[in-house]
């Protein structure tokens, strides 16, 4: 089986558990079957981001320089409701269709 890249997008105001929870799951799966997953994080510019709880995350790369992943994960959080997310939303609209799998955290009560 070919190694699959899992990309977790991060941004200011991201809910840390929404990003780190799936990270832990894929890391565990990789531990059971080495070579299955390559797990990465990326912010729009590759710079550090601050989660909604104040934790600073340093991503592995910039979204603008990353290849289309097999699995693209988009965590939720208060940062999804801020005006500065337009460039991230634009990137997702353009690049999400290239991923084999897409996981998006929706707000409670939000239509699918």
Secondary structure, 3 states (H helix, E strand, C coil): CCCEEEEEECCCCCCHHHHHHHHHHHHHHHHHCCCCEEEEEEECCCCCEECCCCCEECCCEEHHHCCCCCEEEECCCHHHHCHHHHHHHHHHHHHHHHCCEEEECCCCCCCC
